[in-house]
Amino acid sequence: MRLAQATQRLDAARVFRTRWLPVFAYVALIFTLSAQPHLVSPLHFQNGDKVAHLCEYGVLGFLLVRAVRASYPSHGVLAVALRTLLLGLAIAAADEKFQAFIPGRESSVLDWFADSIGITLAQIVFFAVAKDEEL
C-alpha cells in the first residue's frame, strides 16, 4: 500500500512540475506584461491588440487543457474542456481587472472577449483532436 501511495505522490508531483508549472509561469508572464504602463501591441494594424489577446490566451488555453487533463485523467473530453474554459475565463477576467489599476492601461470588455475567443478556440482544437475519446 505504501508503494501505491508513493507512486501517486510521484505522479502528482510530475503532473505539477510538467503541466501546472508552465501554466503558472505563463500566467505570471501575462500579469507581468499587464503591469507595464503604456504597453503597445506588437501588431500594428487596426484591432491588432485584439489579435494579440486572442493568441496570448490561445496559448494559455492550450497549457491549461494539458494541465486539467493530466489532473483529471478519468474525466471525459467535454468535462475537461469546460473546466479549462471556466478557469481560463476567470484568469482573463482577473487580468482585465488588474489592468484597471495600472496607470496607462485600460480594462476592456472587448479585450476580455478576445481573450475568451482564444481560450475557446484552444478548447475547440483540443475537442477536435480528442474527439475519439469518451465524452
N, CA, C and O atoms as a GROMACS GRO file, in nm:
protein
  540
    1MET      N    1   0.081  -0.119   0.000
    1MET     CA    2   0.000   0.000   0.000
    1MET      C    3   0.086   0.126   0.000
    1MET      O    4   0.050   0.226  -0.063
    2ARG      N    5   0.198   0.122   0.069
    2ARG     CA    6   0.286   0.239   0.074
    2ARG      C    7   0.345   0.268  -0.064
    2ARG      O    8   0.362   0.384  -0.101
    3LEU      N    9   0.374   0.165  -0.139
    3LEU     CA   10   0.427   0.184  -0.273
    3LEU      C   11   0.324   0.253  -0.362
    3LEU      O   12   0.360   0.341  -0.440
    4ALA      N   13   0.198   0.216  -0.351
    4ALA     CA   14   0.092   0.279  -0.430
    4ALA      C   15   0.079   0.427  -0.393
    4ALA      O   16   0.062   0.512  -0.481
    5GLN      N   17   0.087   0.458  -0.264
    5GLN     CA   18   0.079   0.598  -0.221
    5GLN      C   19   0.199   0.676  -0.271
    5GLN      O   20   0.185   0.791  -0.314
    6ALA      N   21   0.317   0.617  -0.266
    6ALA     CA   22   0.438   0.684  -0.314
    6ALA      C   23   0.428   0.709  -0.465
    6ALA      O   24   0.469   0.814  -0.514
    7THR      N   25   0.374   0.611  -0.537
    7THR     CA   26   0.357   0.627  -0.682
    7THR      C   27   0.259   0.738  -0.713
    7THR      O   28   0.282   0.817  -0.805
    8GLN      N   29   0.150   0.746  -0.638
    8GLN     CA   30   0.053   0.854  -0.658
    8GLN      C   31   0.116   0.989  -0.631
    8GLN      O   32   0.091   1.084  -0.705
    9ARG      N   33   0.197   1.000  -0.525
    9ARG     CA   34   0.263   1.126  -0.494
    9ARG      C   35   0.359   1.164  -0.606
    9ARG      O   36   0.367   1.280  -0.646
   10LEU      N   37   0.434   1.063  -0.657
   10LEU     CA   38   0.525   1.090  -0.768
   10LEU      C   39   0.449   1.137  -0.890
   10LEU      O   40   0.490   1.232  -0.956
   11ASP      N   41   0.338   1.070  -0.921
   11ASP     CA   42   0.258   1.110  -1.036
   11ASP      C   43   0.204   1.252  -1.018
   11ASP      O   44   0.207   1.332  -1.112
   12ALA      N   45   0.156   1.283  -0.898
   12ALA     CA   46   0.105   1.418  -0.871
   12ALA      C   47   0.217   1.521  -0.882
   12ALA      O   48   0.196   1.630  -0.936
   13ALA      N   49   0.335   1.488  -0.832
   13ALA     CA   50   0.448   1.579  -0.841
   13ALA      C   51   0.488   1.600  -0.987
   13ALA      O   52   0.521   1.712  -1.027
   14ARG      N   53   0.485   1.494  -1.064
   14ARG     CA   54   0.520   1.504  -1.207
   14ARG      C   55   0.418   1.589  -1.281
   14ARG      O   56   0.454   1.672  -1.364
   15VAL      N   57   0.290   1.568  -1.253
   15VAL     CA   58   0.184   1.648  -1.317
   15VAL      C   59   0.202   1.795  -1.281
   15VAL      O   60   0.191   1.882  -1.367
   16PHE      N   61   0.230   1.822  -1.154
   16PHE     CA   62   0.250   1.960  -1.114
   16PHE      C   63   0.370   2.021  -1.186
   16PHE      O   64   0.360   2.131  -1.240
   17ARG      N   65   0.481   1.950  -1.187
   17ARG     CA   66   0.604   2.002  -1.246
   17ARG      C   67   0.594   2.019  -1.398
   17ARG      O   68   0.639   2.119  -1.453
   18THR      N   69   0.534   1.920  -1.465
   18THR     CA   70   0.534   1.923  -1.612
   18THR      C   71   0.412   1.991  -1.672
   18THR      O   72   0.416   2.034  -1.788
   19ARG      N   73   0.303   2.002  -1.596
   19ARG     CA   74   0.180   2.060  -1.652
   19ARG      C   75   0.141   2.193  -1.586
   19ARG      O   76   0.111   2.290  -1.655
   20TRP      N   77   0.140   2.196  -1.452
   20TRP     CA   78   0.093   2.317  -1.384
   20TRP      C   79   0.199   2.426  -1.374
   20TRP      O   80   0.165   2.544  -1.381
   21LEU      N   81   0.326   2.391  -1.358
   21LEU     CA   82   0.429   2.496  -1.352
   21LEU      C   83   0.434   2.580  -1.479
   21LEU      O   84   0.445   2.702  -1.470
   22PRO      N   85   0.425   2.519  -1.598
   22PRO     CA   86   0.420   2.603  -1.719
   22PRO      C   87   0.298   2.696  -1.721
   22PRO      O   88   0.307   2.809  -1.768
   23VAL      N   89   0.184   2.649  -1.669
   23VAL     CA   90   0.065   2.736  -1.661
   23VAL      C   91   0.093   2.854  -1.570
   23VAL      O   92   0.067   2.968  -1.606
   24PHE      N   93   0.146   2.826  -1.450
   24PHE     CA   94   0.174   2.934  -1.355
   24PHE      C   95   0.277   3.032  -1.410
   24PHE      O   96   0.263   3.152  -1.392
   25ALA      N   97   0.379   2.981  -1.478
   25ALA     CA   98   0.480   3.068  -1.536
   25ALA      C   99   0.420   3.156  -1.645
   25ALA      O  100   0.452   3.275  -1.655
   26TYR      N  101   0.333   3.098  -1.727
   26TYR     CA  102   0.271   3.175  -1.836
   26TYR      C  103   0.175   3.281  -1.780
   26TYR      O  104   0.170   3.393  -1.830
   27VAL      N  105   0.098   3.246  -1.678
   27VAL     CA  106   0.008   3.343  -1.616
   27VAL      C  107   0.090   3.455  -1.552
   27VAL      O  108   0.052   3.572  -1.558
   28ALA      N  109   0.203   3.421  -1.490
   28ALA     CA  110   0.291   3.524  -1.434
   28ALA      C  111   0.342   3.617  -1.543
   28ALA      O  112   0.352   3.738  -1.522
   29LEU      N  113   0.376   3.562  -1.660
   29LEU     CA  114   0.419   3.643  -1.773
   29LEU      C  115   0.307   3.736  -1.819
   29LEU      O  116   0.331   3.854  -1.845
   30ILE      N  117   0.186   3.683  -1.829
   30ILE     CA  118   0.071   3.765  -1.870
   30ILE      C  119   0.052   3.882  -1.774
   30ILE      O  120   0.036   3.996  -1.817
   31PHE      N  121   0.055   3.854  -1.644
   31PHE     CA  122   0.034   3.960  -1.545
   31PHE      C  123   0.151   4.057  -1.541
   31PHE      O  124   0.133   4.176  -1.513
   32THR      N  125   0.273   4.008  -1.568
   32THR     CA  126   0.389   4.097  -1.575
   32THR      C  127   0.374   4.194  -1.691
   32THR      O  128   0.402   4.313  -1.677
   33LEU      N  129   0.331   4.144  -1.804
   33LEU     CA  130   0.308   4.232  -1.919
   33LEU      C  131   0.193   4.328  -1.891
   33LEU      O  132   0.198   4.445  -1.930
   34SER      N  133   0.090   4.280  -1.823
   34SER     CA  134  -0.025   4.365  -1.789
   34SER      C  135   0.014   4.478  -1.695
   34SER      O  136  -0.051   4.582  -1.692
   35ALA      N  137   0.119   4.456  -1.616
   35ALA     CA  138   0.163   4.557  -1.520
   35ALA      C  139   0.249   4.666  -1.583
   35ALA      O  140   0.287   4.762  -1.516
   36GLN      N  141   0.280   4.651  -1.712
   36GLN     CA  142   0.363   4.751  -1.780
   36GLN      C  143   0.278   4.869  -1.825
   36GLN      O  144   0.188   4.853  -1.907
   37PRO      N  145   0.306   4.987  -1.770
   37PRO     CA  146   0.227   5.103  -1.814
   37PRO      C  147   0.254   5.136  -1.961
   37PRO      O  148   0.367   5.125  -2.008
   38HIS      N  149   0.152   5.176  -2.030
   38HIS     CA  150   0.162   5.220  -2.170
   38HIS      C  151   0.221   5.115  -2.262
   38HIS      O  152   0.294   5.148  -2.356
   39LEU      N  153   0.192   4.988  -2.237
   39LEU     CA  154   0.241   4.879  -2.323
   39LEU      C  155   0.172   4.890  -2.459
   39LEU      O  156   0.050   4.908  -2.467
   40VAL      N  157   0.250   4.877  -2.565
   40VAL     CA  158   0.198   4.888  -2.701
   40VAL      C  159   0.196   4.748  -2.764
   40VAL      O  160   0.290   4.671  -2.747
   41SER      N  161   0.089   4.718  -2.834
   41SER     CA  162   0.077   4.589  -2.901
   41SER      C  163   0.186   4.572  -3.006
   41SER      O  164   0.221   4.669  -3.074
   42PRO      N  165   0.240   4.452  -3.021
   42PRO     CA  166   0.341   4.430  -3.126
   42PRO      C  167   0.280   4.426  -3.266
   42PRO      O  168   0.352   4.434  -3.365
   43LEU      N  169   0.148   4.415  -3.274
   43LEU     CA  170   0.080   4.411  -3.403
   43LEU      C  171   0.026   4.550  -3.435
   43LEU      O  172  -0.061   4.602  -3.365
   44HIS      N  173   0.079   4.610  -3.540
   44HIS     CA  174   0.048   4.750  -3.570
   44HIS      C  175  -0.053   4.762  -3.684
   44HIS      O  176  -0.021   4.815  -3.791
   45PHE      N  177  -0.172   4.714  -3.660
   45PHE     CA  178  -0.283   4.734  -3.753
   45PHE      C  179  -0.409   4.744  -3.669
   45PHE      O  180  -0.409   4.714  -3.550
   46GLN      N  181  -0.517   4.788  -3.734
   46GLN     CA  182  -0.641   4.808  -3.660
   46GLN      C  183  -0.682   4.678  -3.591
   46GLN      O  184  -0.685   4.572  -3.654
   47ASN      N  185  -0.714   4.685  -3.463
   47ASN     CA  186  -0.751   4.571  -3.378
   47ASN      C  187  -0.638   4.469  -3.363
   47ASN      O  188  -0.664   4.353  -3.330
   48GLY      N  189  -0.517   4.510  -3.387
   48GLY     CA  190  -0.402   4.422  -3.368
   48GLY      C  191  -0.389   4.378  -3.224
   48GLY      O  192  -0.345   4.266  -3.195
   49ASP      N  193  -0.428   4.466  -3.132
   49ASP     CA  194  -0.421   4.428  -2.991
   49ASP      C  195  -0.518   4.315  -2.959
   49ASP      O  196  -0.491   4.231  -2.874
   50LYS      N  197  -0.632   4.313  -3.027
   50LYS     CA  198  -0.730   4.204  -3.005
   50LYS      C  199  -0.675   4.071  -3.057
   50LYS      O  200  -0.697   3.967  -2.996
   51VAL      N  201  -0.606   4.075  -3.169
   51VAL     CA  202  -0.543   3.955  -3.223
   51VAL      C  203  -0.434   3.906  -3.128
   51VAL      O  204  -0.419   3.786  -3.106
   52ALA      N  205  -0.358   4.001  -3.070
   52ALA     CA  206  -0.255   3.964  -2.973
   52ALA      C  207  -0.318   3.898  -2.851
   52ALA      O  208  -0.267   3.798  -2.800
   53HIS      N  209  -0.430   3.954  -2.803
   53HIS     CA  210  -0.501   3.894  -2.689
   53HIS      C  211  -0.549   3.753  -2.725
   53HIS      O  212  -0.533   3.661  -2.645
   54LEU      N  213  -0.605   3.735  -2.842
   54LEU     CA  214  -0.654   3.605  -2.885
   54LEU      C  215  -0.542   3.502  -2.886
   54LEU      O  216  -0.558   3.391  -2.836
   55CYS      N  217  -0.428   3.540  -2.943
   55CYS     CA  218  -0.313   3.447  -2.949
   55CYS      C  219  -0.258   3.418  -2.810
   55CYS      O  220  -0.229   3.303  -2.777
   56GLU      N  221  -0.243   3.522  -2.730
   56GLU     CA  222  -0.189   3.507  -2.594
   56GLU      C  223  -0.274   3.410  -2.512
   56GLU      O  224  -0.221   3.322  -2.444
   57TYR      N  225  -0.405   3.425  -2.520
   57TYR     CA  226  -0.493   3.339  -2.442
   57TYR      C  227  -0.521   3.206  -2.510
   57TYR      O  228  -0.566   3.112  -2.445
   58GLY      N  229  -0.495   3.196  -2.639
   58GLY     CA  230  -0.499   3.066  -2.705
   58GLY      C  231  -0.389   2.976  -2.652
   58GLY      O  232  -0.411   2.857  -2.627
   59VAL      N  233  -0.271   3.033  -2.634
   59VAL     CA  234  -0.160   2.957  -2.574
   59VAL      C  235  -0.195   2.917  -2.431
   59VAL      O  236  -0.171   2.803  -2.390
   60LEU      N  237  -0.252   3.010  -2.354
   60LEU     CA  238  -0.293   2.977  -2.218
   60LEU      C  239  -0.397   2.865  -2.219
   60LEU      O  240  -0.389   2.774  -2.137
   61GLY      N  241  -0.492   2.870  -2.310
   61GLY     CA  242  -0.593   2.765  -2.321
   61GLY      C  243  -0.531   2.630  -2.348
   61GLY      O  244  -0.576   2.529  -2.294
   62PHE      N  245  -0.429   2.627  -2.432
   62PHE     CA  246  -0.358   2.502  -2.461
   62PHE      C  247  -0.285   2.450  -2.338
   62PHE      O  248  -0.296   2.332  -2.304
   63LEU      N  249  -0.212   2.539  -2.269
   63LEU     CA  250  -0.140   2.498  -2.148
   63LEU      C  251  -0.236   2.452  -2.039
   63LEU      O  252  -0.211   2.353  -1.970
   64LEU      N  253  -0.347   2.523  -2.024
   64LEU     CA  254  -0.446   2.486  -1.923
   64LEU      C  255  -0.509   2.350  -1.951
   64LEU      O  256  -0.524   2.269  -1.860
   65VAL      N  257  -0.545   2.323  -2.076
   65VAL     CA  258  -0.611   2.197  -2.106
   65VAL      C  259  -0.517   2.080  -2.082
   65VAL      O  260  -0.561   1.972  -2.041
   66ARG      N  261  -0.387   2.098  -2.108
   66ARG     CA  262  -0.290   1.992  -2.077
   66ARG      C  263  -0.287   1.965  -1.927
   66ARG      O  264  -0.284   1.850  -1.884
   67ALA      N  265  -0.288   2.071  -1.848
   67ALA     CA  266  -0.281   2.056  -1.702
   67ALA      C  267  -0.409   1.997  -1.645
   67ALA      O  268  -0.404   1.907  -1.562
   68VAL      N  269  -0.522   2.047  -1.691
   68VAL     CA  270  -0.650   1.997  -1.640
   68VAL      C  271  -0.669   1.851  -1.680
   68VAL      O  272  -0.714   1.770  -1.600
   69ARG      N  273  -0.634   1.818  -1.801
   69ARG     CA  274  -0.649   1.679  -1.848
   69ARG      C  275  -0.562   1.584  -1.768
   69ARG      O  276  -0.605   1.473  -1.734
   70ALA      N  277  -0.439   1.626  -1.737
   70ALA     CA  278  -0.350   1.541  -1.659
   70ALA      C  279  -0.398   1.529  -1.514
   70ALA      O  280  -0.376   1.427  -1.450
   71SER      N  281  -0.462   1.632  -1.464
   71SER     CA  282  -0.511   1.631  -1.325
   71SER      C  283  -0.639   1.551  -1.309
   71SER      O  284  -0.667   1.499  -1.201
   72TYR      N  285  -0.716   1.540  -1.416
   72TYR     CA  286  -0.843   1.466  -1.413
   72TYR      C  287  -0.846   1.364  -1.526
   72TYR      O  288  -0.927   1.377  -1.618
   73PRO      N  289  -0.760   1.263  -1.521
   73PRO     CA  290  -0.750   1.169  -1.633
   73PRO      C  291  -0.876   1.086  -1.656
   73PRO      O  292  -0.897   1.035  -1.767
   74SER      N  293  -0.960   1.071  -1.555
   74SER     CA  294  -1.080   0.990  -1.572
   74SER      C  295  -1.198   1.070  -1.628
   74SER      O  296  -1.302   1.013  -1.661
   75HIS      N  297  -1.184   1.202  -1.637
   75HIS     CA  298  -1.293   1.284  -1.689
   75HIS      C  299  -1.294   1.281  -1.841
   75HIS      O  300  -1.191   1.268  -1.906
   76GLY      N  301  -1.412   1.294  -1.896
   76GLY     CA  302  -1.427   1.295  -2.041
   76GLY      C  303  -1.373   1.423  -2.102
   76GLY      O  304  -1.345   1.520  -2.032
   77VAL      N  305  -1.358   1.422  -2.232
   77VAL     CA  306  -1.303   1.534  -2.307
   77VAL      C  307  -1.386   1.660  -2.287
   77VAL      O  308  -1.331   1.768  -2.266
   78LEU      N  309  -1.517   1.647  -2.293
   78LEU     CA  310  -1.603   1.764  -2.278
   78LEU      C  311  -1.590   1.825  -2.139
   78LEU      O  312  -1.584   1.947  -2.126
   79ALA      N  313  -1.587   1.743  -2.036
   79ALA     CA  314  -1.572   1.793  -1.899
   79ALA      C  315  -1.439   1.866  -1.882
   79ALA      O  316  -1.434   1.971  -1.818
   80VAL      N  317  -1.332   1.811  -1.938
   80VAL     CA  318  -1.201   1.875  -1.929
   80VAL      C  319  -1.203   2.010  -2.002
   80VAL      O  320  -1.154   2.110  -1.949
   81ALA      N  321  -1.261   2.013  -2.121
   81ALA     CA  322  -1.267   2.137  -2.198
   81ALA      C  323  -1.349   2.244  -2.125
   81ALA      O  324  -1.310   2.360  -2.123
   82LEU      N  325  -1.460   2.205  -2.065
   82LEU     CA  326  -1.544   2.302  -1.993
   82LEU      C  327  -1.474   2.354  -1.867
   82LEU      O  328  -1.479   2.474  -1.839
   83ARG      N  329  -1.410   2.266  -1.792
   83ARG     CA  330  -1.333   2.310  -1.674
   83ARG      C  331  -1.225   2.409  -1.715
   83ARG      O  332  -1.206   2.512  -1.651
   84THR      N  333  -1.156   2.375  -1.821
   84THR     CA  334  -1.048   2.460  -1.870
   84THR      C  335  -1.102   2.595  -1.914
   84THR      O  336  -1.043   2.699  -1.884
   85LEU      N  337  -1.212   2.594  -1.985
   85LEU     CA  338  -1.272   2.718  -2.032
   85LEU      C  339  -1.308   2.808  -1.915
   85LEU      O  340  -1.279   2.928  -1.917
   86LEU      N  341  -1.372   2.752  -1.813
   86LEU     CA  342  -1.411   2.833  -1.697
   86LEU      C  343  -1.289   2.889  -1.625
   86LEU      O  344  -1.289   3.005  -1.585
   87LEU      N  345  -1.187   2.809  -1.608
   87LEU     CA  346  -1.065   2.855  -1.542
   87LEU      C  347  -0.997   2.965  -1.623
   87LEU      O  348  -0.953   3.066  -1.568
   88GLY      N  349  -0.989   2.945  -1.752
   88GLY     CA  350  -0.927   3.045  -1.840
   88GLY      C  351  -1.004   3.176  -1.842
   88GLY      O  352  -0.944   3.283  -1.841
   89LEU      N  353  -1.137   3.168  -1.845
   89LEU     CA  354  -1.218   3.290  -1.844
   89LEU      C  355  -1.200   3.367  -1.714
   89LEU      O  356  -1.198   3.490  -1.715
   90ALA      N  357  -1.186   3.295  -1.604
   90ALA     CA  358  -1.162   3.361  -1.474
   90ALA      C  359  -1.026   3.430  -1.472
   90ALA      O  360  -1.014   3.542  -1.421
   91ILE      N  361  -0.925   3.366  -1.526
   91ILE     CA  362  -0.792   3.427  -1.532
   91ILE      C  363  -0.795   3.551  -1.619
   91ILE      O  364  -0.737   3.654  -1.584
   92ALA      N  365  -0.863   3.543  -1.733
   92ALA     CA  366  -0.873   3.659  -1.823
   92ALA      C  367  -0.946   3.775  -1.755
   92ALA      O  368  -0.905   3.890  -1.769
   93ALA      N  369  -1.053   3.745  -1.682
   93ALA     CA  370  -1.127   3.850  -1.612
   93ALA      C  371  -1.040   3.913  -1.503
   93ALA      O  372  -1.042   4.035  -1.486
   94ALA      N  373  -0.964   3.831  -1.431
   94ALA     CA  374  -0.875   3.884  -1.327
   94ALA      C  375  -0.767   3.972  -1.389
   94ALA      O  376  -0.730   4.075  -1.332
   95ASP      N  377  -0.716   3.933  -1.504
   95ASP     CA  378  -0.615   4.012  -1.574
   95ASP      C  379  -0.672   4.148  -1.615
   95ASP      O  380  -0.607   4.251  -1.596
   96GLU      N  381  -0.791   4.149  -1.671
   96GLU     CA  382  -0.852   4.277  -1.711
   96GLU      C  383  -0.880   4.365  -1.589
   96GLU      O  384  -0.861   4.487  -1.595
   97LYS      N  385  -0.926   4.306  -1.481
   97LYS     CA  386  -0.950   4.383  -1.358
   97LYS      C  387  -0.819   4.440  -1.305
   97LYS      O  388  -0.814   4.555  -1.262
   98PHE      N  389  -0.713   4.359  -1.308
   98PHE     CA  390  -0.581   4.403  -1.264
   98PHE      C  391  -0.533   4.523  -1.345
   98PHE      O  392  -0.478   4.618  -1.289
   99GLN      N  393  -0.555   4.520  -1.477
   99GLN     CA  394  -0.510   4.629  -1.563
   99GLN      C  395  -0.579   4.761  -1.531
   99GLN      O  396  -0.524   4.868  -1.559
  100ALA      N  397  -0.697   4.755  -1.472
  100ALA     CA  398  -0.769   4.878  -1.437
  100ALA      C  399  -0.692   4.960  -1.334
  100ALA      O  400  -0.715   5.081  -1.322
  101PHE      N  401  -0.603   4.898  -1.260
  101PHE     CA  402  -0.527   4.967  -1.156
  101PHE      C  403  -0.389   5.012  -1.202
  101PHE      O  404  -0.314   5.072  -1.125
  102ILE      N  405  -0.354   4.984  -1.328
  102ILE     CA  406  -0.222   5.018  -1.380
  102ILE      C  407  -0.232   5.147  -1.461
  102ILE      O  408  -0.309   5.155  -1.557
  103PRO      N  409  -0.154   5.250  -1.422
  103PRO     CA  410  -0.158   5.375  -1.499
  103PRO      C  411  -0.120   5.351  -1.646
  103PRO      O  412  -0.025   5.278  -1.675
  104GLY      N  413  -0.192   5.411  -1.735
  104GLY     CA  414  -0.164   5.397  -1.878
  104GLY      C  415  -0.222   5.272  -1.941
  104GLY      O  416  -0.204   5.248  -2.060
  105ARG      N  417  -0.292   5.191  -1.862
  105ARG     CA  418  -0.356   5.070  -1.914
  105ARG      C  419  -0.505   5.085  -1.896
  105ARG      O  420  -0.551   5.159  -1.809
  106GLU      N  421  -0.581   5.016  -1.977
  106GLU     CA  422  -0.726   5.019  -1.961
  106GLU      C  423  -0.780   4.878  -1.951
  106GLU      O  424  -0.727   4.784  -2.009
  107SER      N  425  -0.887   4.867  -1.877
  107SER     CA  426  -0.957   4.740  -1.863
  107SER      C  427  -1.072   4.743  -1.962
  107SER      O  428  -1.153   4.836  -1.961
  108SER      N  429  -1.080   4.642  -2.048
  108SER     CA  430  -1.178   4.644  -2.155
  108SER      C  431  -1.252   4.511  -2.166
  108SER      O  432  -1.192   4.404  -2.164
  109VAL      N  433  -1.383   4.520  -2.177
  109VAL     CA  434  -1.464   4.401  -2.201
  109VAL      C  435  -1.428   4.341  -2.337
  109VAL      O  436  -1.433   4.219  -2.355
  110LEU      N  437  -1.394   4.425  -2.433
  110LEU     CA  438  -1.356   4.374  -2.565
  110LEU      C  439  -1.226   4.295  -2.559
  110LEU      O  440  -1.211   4.195  -2.630
  111ASP      N  441  -1.133   4.339  -2.474
  111ASP     CA  442  -1.010   4.261  -2.456
  111ASP      C  443  -1.042   4.126  -2.392
  111ASP      O  444  -0.989   4.022  -2.434
  112TRP      N  445  -1.130   4.126  -2.291
  112TRP     CA  446  -1.170   4.002  -2.227
  112TRP      C  447  -1.240   3.911  -2.329
  112TRP      O  448  -1.220   3.789  -2.328
  113PHE      N  449  -1.320   3.969  -2.416
  113PHE     CA  450  -1.387   3.891  -2.519
  113PHE      C  451  -1.284   3.827  -2.613
  113PHE      O  452  -1.298   3.710  -2.650
  114ALA      N  453  -1.180   3.902  -2.652
  114ALA     CA  454  -1.074   3.846  -2.737
  114ALA      C  455  -1.000   3.734  -2.664
  114ALA      O  456  -0.967   3.632  -2.723
  115ASP      N  457  -0.974   3.755  -2.534
  115ASP     CA  458  -0.912   3.650  -2.452
  115ASP      C  459  -0.999   3.525  -2.453
  115ASP      O  460  -0.950   3.413  -2.470
  116SER      N  461  -1.128   3.546  -2.436
  116SER     CA  462  -1.224   3.434  -2.431
  116SER      C  463  -1.227   3.356  -2.561
  116SER      O  464  -1.236   3.234  -2.561
  117ILE      N  465  -1.218   3.427  -2.672
  117ILE     CA  466  -1.216   3.360  -2.802
  117ILE      C  467  -1.091   3.274  -2.815
  117ILE      O  468  -1.097   3.161  -2.864
  118GLY      N  469  -0.976   3.326  -2.770
  118GLY     CA  470  -0.852   3.250  -2.776
  118GLY      C  471  -0.861   3.121  -2.695
  118GLY      O  472  -0.821   3.014  -2.741
  119ILE      N  473  -0.913   3.133  -2.573
  119ILE     CA  474  -0.927   3.015  -2.486
  119ILE      C  475  -1.026   2.916  -2.549
  119ILE      O  476  -1.002   2.795  -2.549
  120THR      N  477  -1.135   2.968  -2.602
  120THR     CA  478  -1.238   2.883  -2.663
  120THR      C  479  -1.184   2.810  -2.786
  120THR      O  480  -1.210   2.691  -2.804
  121LEU      N  481  -1.109   2.880  -2.870
  121LEU     CA  482  -1.051   2.816  -2.989
  121LEU      C  483  -0.955   2.703  -2.949
  121LEU      O  484  -0.953   2.598  -3.012
  122ALA      N  485  -0.877   2.726  -2.844
  122ALA     CA  486  -0.788   2.619  -2.796
  122ALA      C  487  -0.868   2.497  -2.752
  122ALA      O  488  -0.825   2.384  -2.775
  123GLN      N  489  -0.984   2.519  -2.691
  123GLN     CA  490  -1.067   2.407  -2.646
  123GLN      C  491  -1.132   2.336  -2.765
  123GLN      O  492  -1.147   2.214  -2.764
  124ILE      N  493  -1.170   2.412  -2.866
  124ILE     CA  494  -1.228   2.352  -2.986
  124ILE      C  495  -1.125   2.261  -3.055
  124ILE      O  496  -1.157   2.151  -3.098
  125VAL      N  497  -1.001   2.310  -3.064
  125VAL     CA  498  -0.894   2.229  -3.124
  125VAL      C  499  -0.871   2.104  -3.039
  125VAL      O  500  -0.858   1.994  -3.093
  126PHE      N  501  -0.865   2.121  -2.907
  126PHE     CA  502  -0.849   2.006  -2.817
  126PHE      C  503  -0.961   1.906  -2.837
  126PHE      O  504  -0.937   1.786  -2.850
  127PHE      N  505  -1.083   1.955  -2.840
  127PHE     CA  506  -1.200   1.869  -2.855
  127PHE      C  507  -1.196   1.795  -2.989
  127PHE      O  508  -1.228   1.676  -2.996
  128ALA      N  509  -1.157   1.865  -3.095
  128ALA     CA  510  -1.150   1.802  -3.227
  128ALA      C  511  -1.041   1.694  -3.233
  128ALA      O  512  -1.062   1.589  -3.293
  129VAL      N  513  -0.928   1.720  -3.170
  129VAL     CA  514  -0.819   1.623  -3.170
  129VAL      C  515  -0.854   1.502  -3.084
  129VAL      O  516  -0.820   1.389  -3.118
  130ALA      N  517  -0.923   1.526  -2.973
  130ALA     CA  518  -0.956   1.418  -2.881
  130ALA      C  519  -1.098   1.363  -2.903
  130ALA      O  520  -1.154   1.300  -2.814
  131LYS      N  521  -1.155   1.387  -3.021
  131LYS     CA  522  -1.295   1.353  -3.046
  131LYS      C  523  -1.326   1.204  -3.035
  131LYS      O  524  -1.440   1.166  -3.009
  132ASP      N  525  -1.225   1.120  -3.055
  132ASP     CA  526  -1.248   0.976  -3.049
  132ASP      C  527  -1.257   0.922  -2.906
  132ASP      O  528  -1.294   0.807  -2.884
  133GLU      N  529  -1.222   1.007  -2.810
  133GLU     CA  530  -1.227   0.964  -2.672
  133GLU      C  531  -1.368   0.980  -2.618
  133GLU      O  532  -1.452   1.047  -2.679
  134GLU      N  533  -1.394   0.918  -2.506
  134GLU     CA  534  -1.526   0.924  -2.444
  134GLU      C  535  -1.555   1.065  -2.396
  134GLU      O  536  -1.471   1.129  -2.333
  135LEU      N  537  -1.675   1.113  -2.427
  135LEU     CA  538  -1.715   1.247  -2.384
  135LEU      C  539  -1.762   1.239  -2.242
  135LEU      O  540  -1.801   1.341  -2.184
   0.00000   0.00000   0.00000
